[in-house]
Amino acid sequence: MEQRHLGRTGLRVSRIGLGTLSWGRDTDEHDAADQLKTFWDAGGTLVDTADVYADGSAEYLLGQLLDGLVPRRDLLIATKAGSVPDLHRRFDGSRGHLLAALDASLERLGTD
C-alpha cells in the first residue's frame, strides 16, 4: 500500500485509513479483527477512531486487538474528541474537556 508523509511530522502513513465507526456497534470483535488484520497485511498503518464511536467501544475494541493481532508500533492511531452527548450543546472544545477525553481515549486504547 502506498505510504505518504503526514505533513511535516516525519511520520509516514498509509494512503488509505481504516475507519472504526461501526466497531463495537454493528461490527463485532471477530469481524473487527479480520478487518484490522487484512488492512495491516495489505500495508495499512492509519487507523481512524473517535471517543464517541459506539460510546467508546470502538476505541476499547481496537485497544484489545493491538499487540495480540497487530503490533502497536506498526499503526498510527488517529482519534477525535469534542463531541458530547448533549442535544443542546453538541461540541465541547474546552481545554478541560479535550484533556479528559484524551486521557479516557488513551485508557480505552491501552496505549500512550
Gaussian input, Z-matrix of N, CA and C with variables (Angstrom, degrees):
# hf/3-21g

backbone

0 1
 N
 C     1     B1
 C     2     B2     1     A1
 N     3     B3     2     A2     1     D1
 C     4     B4     3     A3     2     D2
 C     5     B5     4     A4     3     D3
 N     6     B6     5     A5     4     D4
 C     7     B7     6     A6     5     D5
 C     8     B8     7     A7     6     D6
 N     9     B9     8     A8     7     D7
 C    10    B10     9     A9     8     D8
 C    11    B11    10    A10     9     D9
 N    12    B12    11    A11    10    D10
 C    13    B13    12    A12    11    D11
 C    14    B14    13    A13    12    D12
 N    15    B15    14    A14    13    D13
 C    16    B16    15    A15    14    D14
 C    17    B17    16    A16    15    D15
 N    18    B18    17    A17    16    D16
 C    19    B19    18    A18    17    D17
 C    20    B20    19    A19    18    D18
 N    21    B21    20    A20    19    D19
 C    22    B22    21    A21    20    D20
 C    23    B23    22    A22    21    D21
 N    24    B24    23    A23    22    D22
 C    25    B25    24    A24    23    D23
 C    26    B26    25    A25    24    D24
 N    27    B27    26    A26    25    D25
 C    28    B28    27    A27    26    D26
 C    29    B29    28    A28    27    D27
 N    30    B30    29    A29    28    D28
 C    31    B31    30    A30    29    D29
 C    32    B32    31    A31    30    D30
 N    33    B33    32    A32    31    D31
 C    34    B34    33    A33    32    D32
 C    35    B35    34    A34    33    D33
 N    36    B36    35    A35    34    D34
 C    37    B37    36    A36    35    D35
 C    38    B38    37    A37    36    D36
 N    39    B39    38    A38    37    D37
 C    40    B40    39    A39    38    D38
 C    41    B41    40    A40    39    D39
 N    42    B42    41    A41    40    D40
 C    43    B43    42    A42    41    D41
 C    44    B44    43    A43    42    D42
 N    45    B45    44    A44    43    D43
 C    46    B46    45    A45    44    D44
 C    47    B47    46    A46    45    D45
 N    48    B48    47    A47    46    D46
 C    49    B49    48    A48    47    D47
 C    50    B50    49    A49    48    D48
 N    51    B51    50    A50    49    D49
 C    52    B52    51    A51    50    D50
 C    53    B53    52    A52    51    D51
 N    54    B54    53    A53    52    D52
 C    55    B55    54    A54    53    D53
 C    56    B56    55    A55    54    D54
 N    57    B57    56    A56    55    D55
 C    58    B58    57    A57    56    D56
 C    59    B59    58    A58    57    D57
 N    60    B60    59    A59    58    D58
 C    61    B61    60    A60    59    D59
 C    62    B62    61    A61    60    D60
 N    63    B63    62    A62    61    D61
 C    64    B64    63    A63    62    D62
 C    65    B65    64    A64    63    D63
 N    66    B66    65    A65    64    D64
 C    67    B67    66    A66    65    D65
 C    68    B68    67    A67    66    D66
 N    69    B69    68    A68    67    D67
 C    70    B70    69    A69    68    D68
 C    71    B71    70    A70    69    D69
 N    72    B72    71    A71    70    D70
 C    73    B73    72    A72    71    D71
 C    74    B74    73    A73    72    D72
 N    75    B75    74    A74    73    D73
 C    76    B76    75    A75    74    D74
 C    77    B77    76    A76    75    D75
 N    78    B78    77    A77    76    D76
 C    79    B79    78    A78    77    D77
 C    80    B80    79    A79    78    D78
 N    81    B81    80    A80    79    D79
 C    82    B82    81    A81    80    D80
 C    83    B83    82    A82    81    D81
 N    84    B84    83    A83    82    D82
 C    85    B85    84    A84    83    D83
 C    86    B86    85    A85    84    D84
 N    87    B87    86    A86    85    D85
 C    88    B88    87    A87    86    D86
 C    89    B89    88    A88    87    D87
 N    90    B90    89    A89    88    D88
 C    91    B91    90    A90    89    D89
 C    92    B92    91    A91    90    D90
 N    93    B93    92    A92    91    D91
 C    94    B94    93    A93    92    D92
 C    95    B95    94    A94    93    D93
 N    96    B96    95    A95    94    D94
 C    97    B97    96    A96    95    D95
 C    98    B98    97    A97    96    D96
 N    99    B99    98    A98    97    D97
 C   100   B100    99    A99    98    D98
 C   101   B101   100   A100    99    D99
 N   102   B102   101   A101   100   D100
 C   103   B103   102   A102   101   D101
 C   104   B104   103   A103   102   D102
 N   105   B105   104   A104   103   D103
 C   106   B106   105   A105   104   D104
 C   107   B107   106   A106   105   D105
 N   108   B108   107   A107   106   D106
 C   109   B109   108   A108   107   D107
 C   110   B110   109   A109   108   D108
 N   111   B111   110   A110   109   D109
 C   112   B112   111   A111   110   D110
 C   113   B113   112   A112   111   D111
 N   114   B114   113   A113   112   D112
 C   115   B115   114   A114   113   D113
 C   116   B116   115   A115   114   D114
 N   117   B117   116   A116   115   D115
 C   118   B118   117   A117   116   D116
 C   119   B119   118   A118   117   D117
 N   120   B120   119   A119   118   D118
 C   121   B121   120   A120   119   D119
 C   122   B122   121   A121   120   D120
 N   123   B123   122   A122   121   D121
 C   124   B124   123   A123   122   D122
 C   125   B125   124   A124   123   D123
 N   126   B126   125   A125   124   D124
 C   127   B127   126   A126   125   D125
 C   128   B128   127   A127   126   D126
 N   129   B129   128   A128   127   D127
 C   130   B130   129   A129   128   D128
 C   131   B131   130   A130   129   D129
 N   132   B132   131   A131   130   D130
 C   133   B133   132   A132   131   D131
 C   134   B134   133   A133   132   D132
 N   135   B135   134   A134   133   D133
 C   136   B136   135   A135   134   D134
 C   137   B137   136   A136   135   D135
 N   138   B138   137   A137   136   D136
 C   139   B139   138   A138   137   D137
 C   140   B140   139   A139   138   D138
 N   141   B141   140   A140   139   D139
 C   142   B142   141   A141   140   D140
 C   143   B143   142   A142   141   D141
 N   144   B144   143   A143   142   D142
 C   145   B145   144   A144   143   D143
 C   146   B146   145   A145   144   D144
 N   147   B147   146   A146   145   D145
 C   148   B148   147   A147   146   D146
 C   149   B149   148   A148   147   D147
 N   150   B150   149   A149   148   D148
 C   151   B151   150   A150   149   D149
 C   152   B152   151   A151   150   D150
 N   153   B153   152   A152   151   D151
 C   154   B154   153   A153   152   D152
 C   155   B155   154   A154   153   D153
 N   156   B156   155   A155   154   D154
 C   157   B157   156   A156   155   D155
 C   158   B158   157   A157   156   D156
 N   159   B159   158   A158   157   D157
 C   160   B160   159   A159   158   D158
 C   161   B161   160   A160   159   D159
 N   162   B162   161   A161   160   D160
 C   163   B163   162   A162   161   D161
 C   164   B164   163   A163   162   D162
 N   165   B165   164   A164   163   D163
 C   166   B166   165   A165   164   D164
 C   167   B167   166   A166   165   D165
 N   168   B168   167   A167   166   D166
 C   169   B169   168   A168   167   D167
 C   170   B170   169   A169   168   D168
 N   171   B171   170   A170   169   D169
 C   172   B172   171   A171   170   D170
 C   173   B173   172   A172   171   D171
 N   174   B174   173   A173   172   D172
 C   175   B175   174   A174   173   D173
 C   176   B176   175   A175   174   D174
 N   177   B177   176   A176   175   D175
 C   178   B178   177   A177   176   D176
 C   179   B179   178   A178   177   D177
 N   180   B180   179   A179   178   D178
 C   181   B181   180   A180   179   D179
 C   182   B182   181   A181   180   D180
 N   183   B183   182   A182   181   D181
 C   184   B184   183   A183   182   D182
 C   185   B185   184   A184   183   D183
 N   186   B186   185   A185   184   D184
 C   187   B187   186   A186   185   D185
 C   188   B188   187   A187   186   D186
 N   189   B189   188   A188   187   D187
 C   190   B190   189   A189   188   D188
 C   191   B191   190   A190   189   D189
 N   192   B192   191   A191   190   D190
 C   193   B193   192   A192   191   D191
 C   194   B194   193   A193   192   D192
 N   195   B195   194   A194   193   D193
 C   196   B196   195   A195   194   D194
 C   197   B197   196   A196   195   D195
 N   198   B198   197   A197   196   D196
 C   199   B199   198   A198   197   D197
 C   200   B200   199   A199   198   D198
 N   201   B201   200   A200   199   D199
 C   202   B202   201   A201   200   D200
 C   203   B203   202   A202   201   D201
 N   204   B204   203   A203   202   D202
 C   205   B205   204   A204   203   D203
 C   206   B206   205   A205   204   D204
 N   207   B207   206   A206   205   D205
 C   208   B208   207   A207   206   D206
 C   209   B209   208   A208   207   D207
 N   210   B210   209   A209   208   D208
 C   211   B211   210   A210   209   D209
 C   212   B212   211   A211   210   D210
 N   213   B213   212   A212   211   D211
 C   214   B214   213   A213   212   D212
 C   215   B215   214   A214   213   D213
 N   216   B216   215   A215   214   D214
 C   217   B217   216   A216   215   D215
 C   218   B218   217   A217   216   D216
 N   219   B219   218   A218   217   D217
 C   220   B220   219   A219   218   D218
 C   221   B221   220   A220   219   D219
 N   222   B222   221   A221   220   D220
 C   223   B223   222   A222   221   D221
 C   224   B224   223   A223   222   D222
 N   225   B225   224   A224   223   D223
 C   226   B226   225   A225   224   D224
 C   227   B227   226   A226   225   D225
 N   228   B228   227   A227   226   D226
 C   229   B229   228   A228   227   D227
 C   230   B230   229   A229   228   D228
 N   231   B231   230   A230   229   D229
 C   232   B232   231   A231   230   D230
 C   233   B233   232   A232   231   D231
 N   234   B234   233   A233   232   D232
 C   235   B235   234   A234   233   D233
 C   236   B236   235   A235   234   D234
 N   237   B237   236   A236   235   D235
 C   238   B238   237   A237   236   D236
 C   239   B239   238   A238   237   D237
 N   240   B240   239   A239   238   D238
 C   241   B241   240   A240   239   D239
 C   242   B242   241   A241   240   D240
 N   243   B243   242   A242   241   D241
 C   244   B244   243   A243   242   D242
 C   245   B245   244   A244   243   D243
 N   246   B246   245   A245   244   D244
 C   247   B247   246   A246   245   D245
 C   248   B248   247   A247   246   D246
 N   249   B249   248   A248   247   D247
 C   250   B250   249   A249   248   D248
 C   251   B251   250   A250   249   D249
 N   252   B252   251   A251   250   D250
 C   253   B253   252   A252   251   D251
 C   254   B254   253   A253   252   D252
 N   255   B255   254   A254   253   D253
 C   256   B256   255   A255   254   D254
 C   257   B257   256   A256   255   D255
 N   258   B258   257   A257   256   D256
 C   259   B259   258   A258   257   D257
 C   260   B260   259   A259   258   D258
 N   261   B261   260   A260   259   D259
 C   262   B262   261   A261   260   D260
 C   263   B263   262   A262   261   D261
 N   264   B264   263   A263   262   D262
 C   265   B265   264   A264   263   D263
 C   266   B266   265   A265   264   D264
 N   267   B267   266   A266   265   D265
 C   268   B268   267   A267   266   D266
 C   269   B269   268   A268   267   D267
 N   270   B270   269   A269   268   D268
 C   271   B271   270   A270   269   D269
 C   272   B272   271   A271   270   D270
 N   273   B273   272   A272   271   D271
 C   274   B274   273   A273   272   D272
 C   275   B275   274   A274   273   D273
 N   276   B276   275   A275   274   D274
 C   277   B277   276   A276   275   D275
 C   278   B278   277   A277   276   D276
 N   279   B279   278   A278   277   D277
 C   280   B280   279   A279   278   D278
 C   281   B281   280   A280   279   D279
 N   282   B282   281   A281   280   D280
 C   283   B283   282   A282   281   D281
 C   284   B284   283   A283   282   D282
 N   285   B285   284   A284   283   D283
 C   286   B286   285   A285   284   D284
 C   287   B287   286   A286   285   D285
 N   288   B288   287   A287   286   D286
 C   289   B289   288   A288   287   D287
 C   290   B290   289   A289   288   D288
 N   291   B291   290   A290   289   D289
 C   292   B292   291   A291   290   D290
 C   293   B293   292   A292   291   D291
 N   294   B294   293   A293   292   D292
 C   295   B295   294   A294   293   D293
 C   296   B296   295   A295   294   D294
 N   297   B297   296   A296   295   D295
 C   298   B298   297   A297   296   D296
 C   299   B299   298   A298   297   D297
 N   300   B300   299   A299   298   D298
 C   301   B301   300   A300   299   D299
 C   302   B302   301   A301   300   D300
 N   303   B303   302   A302   301   D301
 C   304   B304   303   A303   302   D302
 C   305   B305   304   A304   303   D303
 N   306   B306   305   A305   304   D304
 C   307   B307   306   A306   305   D305
 C   308   B308   307   A307   306   D306
 N   309   B309   308   A308   307   D307
 C   310   B310   309   A309   308   D308
 C   311   B311   310   A310   309   D309
 N   312   B312   311   A311   310   D310
 C   313   B313   312   A312   311   D311
 C   314   B314   313   A313   312   D312
 N   315   B315   314   A314   313   D313
 C   316   B316   315   A315   314   D314
 C   317   B317   316   A316   315   D315
 N   318   B318   317   A317   316   D316
 C   319   B319   318   A318   317   D317
 C   320   B320   319   A319   318   D318
 N   321   B321   320   A320   319   D319
 C   322   B322   321   A321   320   D320
 C   323   B323   322   A322   321   D321
 N   324   B324   323   A323   322   D322
 C   325   B325   324   A324   323   D323
 C   326   B326   325   A325   324   D324
 N   327   B327   326   A326   325   D325
 C   328   B328   327   A327   326   D326
 C   329   B329   328   A328   327   D327
 N   330   B330   329   A329   328   D328
 C   331   B331   330   A330   329   D329
 C   332   B332   331   A331   330   D330
 N   333   B333   332   A332   331   D331
 C   334   B334   333   A333   332   D332
 C   335   B335   334   A334   333   D333

   B1=1.4502
   B2=1.5278
   B3=1.2886
   B4=1.4613
   B5=1.5265
   B6=1.3200
   B7=1.4574
   B8=1.5304
   B9=1.3184
   B10=1.4682
   B11=1.5196
   B12=1.3239
   B13=1.4611
   B14=1.5269
   B15=1.3036
   B16=1.4502
   B17=1.5166
   B18=1.3228
   B19=1.4623
   B20=1.5066
   B21=1.3196
   B22=1.4706
   B23=1.5256
   B24=1.3172
   B25=1.4601
   B26=1.5209
   B27=1.3167
   B28=1.4539
   B29=1.5161
   B30=1.3314
   B31=1.4603
   B32=1.5204
   B33=1.3268
   B34=1.4621
   B35=1.5204
   B36=1.3162
   B37=1.4617
   B38=1.5167
   B39=1.3209
   B40=1.4531
   B41=1.5211
   B42=1.3149
   B43=1.4617
   B44=1.5207
   B45=1.3164
   B46=1.4606
   B47=1.5261
   B48=1.3160
   B49=1.4573
   B50=1.5203
   B51=1.3127
   B52=1.4586
   B53=1.5170
   B54=1.3204
   B55=1.4586
   B56=1.5156
   B57=1.3254
   B58=1.4610
   B59=1.5283
   B60=1.3237
   B61=1.4617
   B62=1.5202
   B63=1.3142
   B64=1.4697
   B65=1.5273
   B66=1.3211
   B67=1.4689
   B68=1.5277
   B69=1.3145
   B70=1.4536
   B71=1.5115
   B72=1.3173
   B73=1.4635
   B74=1.5160
   B75=1.3308
   B76=1.4619
   B77=1.5228
   B78=1.3091
   B79=1.4682
   B80=1.5175
   B81=1.3428
   B82=1.4591
   B83=1.5223
   B84=1.3192
   B85=1.4581
   B86=1.5280
   B87=1.3295
   B88=1.4664
   B89=1.5247
   B90=1.3285
   B91=1.4678
   B92=1.5287
   B93=1.3331
   B94=1.4680
   B95=1.5289
   B96=1.3244
   B97=1.4625
   B98=1.5221
   B99=1.3240
   B100=1.4655
   B101=1.5274
   B102=1.3417
   B103=1.4638
   B104=1.5250
   B105=1.3308
   B106=1.4598
   B107=1.5243
   B108=1.3121
   B109=1.4650
   B110=1.5235
   B111=1.3270
   B112=1.4667
   B113=1.5211
   B114=1.3290
   B115=1.4639
   B116=1.5240
   B117=1.3360
   B118=1.4608
   B119=1.5252
   B120=1.3202
   B121=1.4733
   B122=1.5269
   B123=1.3384
   B124=1.4649
   B125=1.5235
   B126=1.3450
   B127=1.4567
   B128=1.5154
   B129=1.3266
   B130=1.4615
   B131=1.5168
   B132=1.3208
   B133=1.4663
   B134=1.5255
   B135=1.3333
   B136=1.4706
   B137=1.5209
   B138=1.3352
   B139=1.4588
   B140=1.5233
   B141=1.3274
   B142=1.4645
   B143=1.5263
   B144=1.3185
   B145=1.4584
   B146=1.5335
   B147=1.3087
   B148=1.4709
   B149=1.5152
   B150=1.3243
   B151=1.4614
   B152=1.5249
   B153=1.3225
   B154=1.4650
   B155=1.5295
   B156=1.3201
   B157=1.4587
   B158=1.5296
   B159=1.3207
   B160=1.4735
   B161=1.5293
   B162=1.3270
   B163=1.4684
   B164=1.5254
   B165=1.3341
   B166=1.4549
   B167=1.5222
   B168=1.3178
   B169=1.4705
   B170=1.5195
   B171=1.3284
   B172=1.4713
   B173=1.5244
   B174=1.3273
   B175=1.4616
   B176=1.5250
   B177=1.3021
   B178=1.4582
   B179=1.5313
   B180=1.3296
   B181=1.4603
   B182=1.5245
   B183=1.3170
   B184=1.4633
   B185=1.5308
   B186=1.3085
   B187=1.4587
   B188=1.5164
   B189=1.3201
   B190=1.4613
   B191=1.5215
   B192=1.3315
   B193=1.4645
   B194=1.5271
   B195=1.3279
   B196=1.4621
   B197=1.5173
   B198=1.2968
   B199=1.4646
   B200=1.5212
   B201=1.3261
   B202=1.4476
   B203=1.5198
   B204=1.3227
   B205=1.4581
   B206=1.5164
   B207=1.3184
   B208=1.4648
   B209=1.5247
   B210=1.3314
   B211=1.4718
   B212=1.5331
   B213=1.3105
   B214=1.4670
   B215=1.5210
   B216=1.3108
   B217=1.4680
   B218=1.5260
   B219=1.3228
   B220=1.4671
   B221=1.5186
   B222=1.3305
   B223=1.4615
   B224=1.5179
   B225=1.3204
   B226=1.4569
   B227=1.5198
   B228=1.3142
   B229=1.4627
   B230=1.5172
   B231=1.3251
   B232=1.4615
   B233=1.5248
   B234=1.3129
   B235=1.4545
   B236=1.5246
   B237=1.2966
   B238=1.4578
   B239=1.5212
   B240=1.3092
   B241=1.4548
   B242=1.5209
   B243=1.2911
   B244=1.4603
   B245=1.5220
   B246=1.3115
   B247=1.4620
   B248=1.5154
   B249=1.3121
   B250=1.4627
   B251=1.5266
   B252=1.3302
   B253=1.4713
   B254=1.5236
   B255=1.3049
   B256=1.4594
   B257=1.5211
   B258=1.3086
   B259=1.4643
   B260=1.5220
   B261=1.3188
   B262=1.4636
   B263=1.5256
   B264=1.3204
   B265=1.4611
   B266=1.5223
   B267=1.3178
   B268=1.4602
   B269=1.5272
   B270=1.3314
   B271=1.4627
   B272=1.5151
   B273=1.3121
   B274=1.4581
   B275=1.5228
   B276=1.3160
   B277=1.4577
   B278=1.5103
   B279=1.3303
   B280=1.4633
   B281=1.5204
   B282=1.3084
   B283=1.4597
   B284=1.5259
   B285=1.3074
   B286=1.4578
   B287=1.5193
   B288=1.3353
   B289=1.4692
   B290=1.5197
   B291=1.3217
   B292=1.4605
   B293=1.5266
   B294=1.3316
   B295=1.4611
   B296=1.5298
   B297=1.3327
   B298=1.4646
   B299=1.5293
   B300=1.3333
   B301=1.4651
   B302=1.5228
   B303=1.3323
   B304=1.4623
   B305=1.5252
   B306=1.3196
   B307=1.4691
   B308=1.5301
   B309=1.3252
   B310=1.4701
   B311=1.5266
   B312=1.3336
   B313=1.4663
   B314=1.5227
   B315=1.3206
   B316=1.4625
   B317=1.5227
   B318=1.3212
   B319=1.4653
   B320=1.5309
   B321=1.3432
   B322=1.4735
   B323=1.5219
   B324=1.3202
   B325=1.4655
   B326=1.5314
   B327=1.3171
   B328=1.4543
   B329=1.5150
   B330=1.3388
   B331=1.4597
   B332=1.5232
   B333=1.3235
   B334=1.4600
   B335=1.5028
   A1=108.49
   A2=116.05
   A3=121.05
   A4=110.68
   A5=115.77
   A6=122.54
   A7=108.88
   A8=115.66
   A9=121.57
   A10=109.84
   A11=115.23
   A12=120.93
   A13=108.41
   A14=115.96
   A15=122.01
   A16=107.81
   A17=114.83
   A18=120.18
   A19=110.97
   A20=115.95
   A21=121.34
   A22=111.73
   A23=116.54
   A24=120.76
   A25=113.36
   A26=117.16
   A27=120.87
   A28=112.35
   A29=115.86
   A30=120.11
   A31=110.39
   A32=114.87
   A33=121.17
   A34=107.59
   A35=115.76
   A36=120.98
   A37=109.40
   A38=115.04
   A39=119.44
   A40=110.00
   A41=114.65
   A42=120.71
   A43=110.84
   A44=116.07
   A45=122.04
   A46=108.26
   A47=115.75
   A48=120.57
   A49=110.48
   A50=115.69
   A51=121.95
   A52=108.40
   A53=117.16
   A54=122.49
   A55=110.98
   A56=116.17
   A57=121.29
   A58=112.69
   A59=117.39
   A60=121.39
   A61=112.96
   A62=117.99
   A63=120.48
   A64=113.57
   A65=118.45
   A66=120.94
   A67=110.64
   A68=115.45
   A69=120.05
   A70=112.99
   A71=117.22
   A72=122.13
   A73=108.25
   A74=117.64
   A75=122.89
   A76=112.25
   A77=117.24
   A78=123.05
   A79=108.42
   A80=116.12
   A81=119.51
   A82=111.61
   A83=116.27
   A84=122.30
   A85=112.38
   A86=117.44
   A87=120.47
   A88=111.71
   A89=116.17
   A90=119.64
   A91=111.16
   A92=116.47
   A93=120.38
   A94=109.93
   A95=116.79
   A96=120.48
   A97=110.29
   A98=117.51
   A99=121.00
   A100=110.85
   A101=116.40
   A102=120.35
   A103=110.92
   A104=116.17
   A105=120.44
   A106=110.99
   A107=117.56
   A108=121.10
   A109=110.83
   A110=118.05
   A111=121.95
   A112=110.18
   A113=116.70
   A114=122.17
   A115=110.79
   A116=116.61
   A117=121.56
   A118=111.06
   A119=117.45
   A120=121.25
   A121=111.78
   A122=116.69
   A123=121.63
   A124=112.11
   A125=117.66
   A126=121.43
   A127=113.95
   A128=117.43
   A129=121.26
   A130=111.80
   A131=115.99
   A132=120.89
   A133=114.00
   A134=118.83
   A135=122.51
   A136=110.30
   A137=116.41
   A138=121.89
   A139=108.11
   A140=115.64
   A141=123.02
   A142=109.45
   A143=116.03
   A144=121.12
   A145=108.53
   A146=117.16
   A147=121.80
   A148=109.01
   A149=115.04
   A150=119.35
   A151=112.82
   A152=118.33
   A153=120.80
   A154=113.30
   A155=118.88
   A156=119.91
   A157=108.43
   A158=115.69
   A159=122.91
   A160=110.71
   A161=116.16
   A162=122.50
   A163=113.05
   A164=115.99
   A165=120.76
   A166=113.80
   A167=117.50
   A168=120.28
   A169=112.67
   A170=117.65
   A171=120.17
   A172=110.13
   A173=116.81
   A174=119.96
   A175=110.81
   A176=116.96
   A177=120.90
   A178=110.84
   A179=116.79
   A180=121.30
   A181=110.90
   A182=117.17
   A183=120.62
   A184=110.09
   A185=117.02
   A186=121.24
   A187=112.37
   A188=116.91
   A189=120.91
   A190=112.17
   A191=116.86
   A192=121.20
   A193=113.20
   A194=116.64
   A195=119.67
   A196=111.02
   A197=115.53
   A198=125.46
   A199=113.47
   A200=119.00
   A201=119.68
   A202=111.87
   A203=116.80
   A204=122.04
   A205=112.08
   A206=115.34
   A207=122.31
   A208=107.32
   A209=118.19
   A210=119.42
   A211=111.58
   A212=116.81
   A213=121.94
   A214=111.36
   A215=117.01
   A216=121.03
   A217=112.47
   A218=117.67
   A219=121.96
   A220=113.52
   A221=118.00
   A222=120.54
   A223=111.97
   A224=115.29
   A225=122.44
   A226=105.44
   A227=116.63
   A228=121.90
   A229=108.82
   A230=115.86
   A231=121.65
   A232=107.70
   A233=116.30
   A234=119.84
   A235=108.86
   A236=115.25
   A237=121.21
   A238=109.41
   A239=115.74
   A240=121.21
   A241=108.15
   A242=116.16
   A243=121.01
   A244=112.91
   A245=117.42
   A246=120.55
   A247=109.23
   A248=116.31
   A249=121.10
   A250=109.41
   A251=117.10
   A252=120.63
   A253=112.50
   A254=117.02
   A255=122.94
   A256=107.35
   A257=117.69
   A258=121.41
   A259=112.94
   A260=117.50
   A261=120.84
   A262=112.79
   A263=116.88
   A264=121.40
   A265=107.20
   A266=116.95
   A267=121.93
   A268=113.40
   A269=117.34
   A270=121.26
   A271=110.33
   A272=115.14
   A273=120.98
   A274=107.29
   A275=115.76
   A276=121.21
   A277=112.76
   A278=116.79
   A279=119.38
   A280=110.54
   A281=115.33
   A282=121.31
   A283=110.87
   A284=116.64
   A285=121.18
   A286=112.42
   A287=116.01
   A288=119.49
   A289=111.38
   A290=117.31
   A291=120.35
   A292=111.90
   A293=117.92
   A294=120.54
   A295=111.30
   A296=116.63
   A297=120.06
   A298=110.76
   A299=116.42
   A300=120.37
   A301=110.86
   A302=117.30
   A303=121.04
   A304=111.04
   A305=116.76
   A306=119.94
   A307=110.76
   A308=116.66
   A309=120.38
   A310=111.00
   A311=117.25
   A312=120.66
   A313=111.12
   A314=116.86
   A315=120.35
   A316=111.60
   A317=115.56
   A318=119.80
   A319=110.96
   A320=116.83
   A321=120.13
   A322=111.71
   A323=116.46
   A324=120.88
   A325=112.25
   A326=116.97
   A327=120.88
   A328=112.16
   A329=116.59
   A330=121.35
   A331=109.57
   A332=116.47
   A333=120.44
   A334=110.09
   D1=140.08
   D2=-179.54
   D3=-64.18
   D4=137.02
   D5=177.29
   D6=-108.62
   D7=146.71
   D8=179.32
   D9=-131.94
   D10=153.79
   D11=174.20
   D12=-72.88
   D13=140.19
   D14=177.31
   D15=-95.41
   D16=91.71
   D17=-177.21
   D18=56.09
   D19=-134.78
   D20=178.95
   D21=-106.91
   D22=22.51
   D23=-175.98
   D24=-76.72
   D25=-19.48
   D26=-173.94
   D27=88.91
   D28=-8.10
   D29=178.40
   D30=-82.16
   D31=147.28
   D32=173.52
   D33=-117.23
   D34=134.29
   D35=-179.86
   D36=-131.25
   D37=159.34
   D38=177.43
   D39=-67.08
   D40=147.83
   D41=-179.67
   D42=-62.07
   D43=-32.62
   D44=179.52
   D45=-107.85
   D46=135.89
   D47=177.42
   D48=-107.30
   D49=154.55
   D50=176.44
   D51=-96.57
   D52=119.92
   D53=177.96
   D54=-90.09
   D55=144.42
   D56=-176.73
   D57=-118.55
   D58=21.87
   D59=-175.92
   D60=-52.39
   D61=-40.37
   D62=-175.31
   D63=-92.06
   D64=-5.47
   D65=-178.42
   D66=-64.54
   D67=135.66
   D68=-179.76
   D69=80.69
   D70=-1.70
   D71=178.21
   D72=-124.54
   D73=-73.85
   D74=179.62
   D75=-98.00
   D76=-16.24
   D77=-178.55
   D78=-114.84
   D79=116.80
   D80=-178.39
   D81=-80.80
   D82=178.02
   D83=-175.33
   D84=-59.49
   D85=-39.97
   D86=-177.50
   D87=-68.42
   D88=-43.87
   D89=178.39
   D90=-67.66
   D91=-38.72
   D92=177.56
   D93=-62.43
   D94=-42.18
   D95=178.90
   D96=-62.88
   D97=-42.10
   D98=178.07
   D99=-62.31
   D100=-42.95
   D101=179.71
   D102=-62.65
   D103=-47.65
   D104=-177.43
   D105=-64.09
   D106=-44.20
   D107=-178.79
   D108=-65.19
   D109=-43.06
   D110=178.72
   D111=-63.68
   D112=-43.44
   D113=178.52
   D114=-60.21
   D115=-49.02
   D116=-179.19
   D117=-65.05
   D118=-42.73
   D119=178.01
   D120=-59.69
   D121=-30.17
   D122=179.51
   D123=-82.98
   D124=-1.62
   D125=178.94
   D126=99.52
   D127=8.14
   D128=179.46
   D129=-71.90
   D130=141.35
   D131=-179.24
   D132=-131.58
   D133=-17.28
   D134=-175.69
   D135=-100.49
   D136=118.45
   D137=178.83
   D138=-116.73
   D139=126.63
   D140=-178.18
   D141=-102.71
   D142=132.69
   D143=176.37
   D144=-147.56
   D145=-177.50
   D146=177.47
   D147=-159.67
   D148=155.30
   D149=-178.98
   D150=-66.63
   D151=-20.81
   D152=-178.85
   D153=-95.89
   D154=-6.29
   D155=177.26
   D156=-66.30
   D157=115.73
   D158=-177.96
   D159=51.86
   D160=39.79
   D161=178.93
   D162=54.13
   D163=38.15
   D164=177.92
   D165=95.72
   D166=-10.55
   D167=-178.03
   D168=-66.18
   D169=-30.61
   D170=178.70
   D171=-64.42
   D172=-44.61
   D173=177.59
   D174=-64.27
   D175=-43.83
   D176=-180.00
   D177=-60.56
   D178=-45.58
   D179=179.83
   D180=-63.06
   D181=-44.18
   D182=176.94
   D183=-58.77
   D184=-44.76
   D185=178.55
   D186=-59.75
   D187=-37.44
   D188=178.96
   D189=-67.80
   D190=-29.56
   D191=-177.52
   D192=-84.77
   D193=-18.85
   D194=-178.78
   D195=-67.17
   D196=145.97
   D197=179.05
   D198=70.36
   D199=-44.01
   D200=178.10
   D201=-72.41
   D202=-27.03
   D203=-176.75
   D204=-118.35
   D205=-45.61
   D206=-178.35
   D207=-133.78
   D208=132.67
   D209=179.53
   D210=-61.40
   D211=128.98
   D212=179.92
   D213=-55.30
   D214=-37.46
   D215=-177.15
   D216=-63.82
   D217=-16.97
   D218=-178.26
   D219=-89.05
   D220=-5.15
   D221=-175.41
   D222=-119.39
   D223=146.43
   D224=168.60
   D225=-109.08
   D226=118.87
   D227=-177.53
   D228=-101.28
   D229=124.41
   D230=177.04
   D231=-111.82
   D232=116.63
   D233=176.88
   D234=-117.32
   D235=165.36
   D236=-177.40
   D237=-128.05
   D238=156.50
   D239=177.58
   D240=-147.19
   D241=167.06
   D242=177.45
   D243=122.55
   D244=-27.65
   D245=176.92
   D246=-75.45
   D247=141.46
   D248=178.03
   D249=-132.26
   D250=148.02
   D251=-178.60
   D252=-81.68
   D253=58.60
   D254=-179.42
   D255=-127.81
   D256=119.81
   D257=-176.64
   D258=-63.10
   D259=-26.03
   D260=-177.80
   D261=-92.70
   D262=-21.87
   D263=179.41
   D264=-137.57
   D265=96.37
   D266=-172.12
   D267=-78.17
   D268=-20.58
   D269=-176.41
   D270=-134.67
   D271=146.95
   D272=175.30
   D273=-138.44
   D274=101.93
   D275=-178.76
   D276=-97.36
   D277=17.17
   D278=-179.26
   D279=-67.40
   D280=153.94
   D281=-179.12
   D282=-57.99
   D283=-44.48
   D284=-178.62
   D285=-61.78
   D286=-45.39
   D287=179.24
   D288=-64.50
   D289=-45.22
   D290=-177.69
   D291=-64.70
   D292=-40.61
   D293=178.40
   D294=-65.93
   D295=-41.00
   D296=178.08
   D297=-66.98
   D298=-40.05
   D299=179.16
   D300=-65.58
   D301=-39.07
   D302=177.59
   D303=-63.50
   D304=-46.09
   D305=178.46
   D306=-59.68
   D307=-42.76
   D308=179.85
   D309=-66.25
   D310=-39.85
   D311=177.81
   D312=-63.03
   D313=-45.87
   D314=179.26
   D315=-60.88
   D316=-37.92
   D317=177.51
   D318=-64.44
   D319=-48.02
   D320=179.08
   D321=-62.64
   D322=-38.64
   D323=-179.25
   D324=-76.34
   D325=-18.11
   D326=-178.55
   D327=64.62
   D328=36.92
   D329=-177.27
   D330=-141.73
   D331=177.41
   D332=176.32
   D333=-134.29

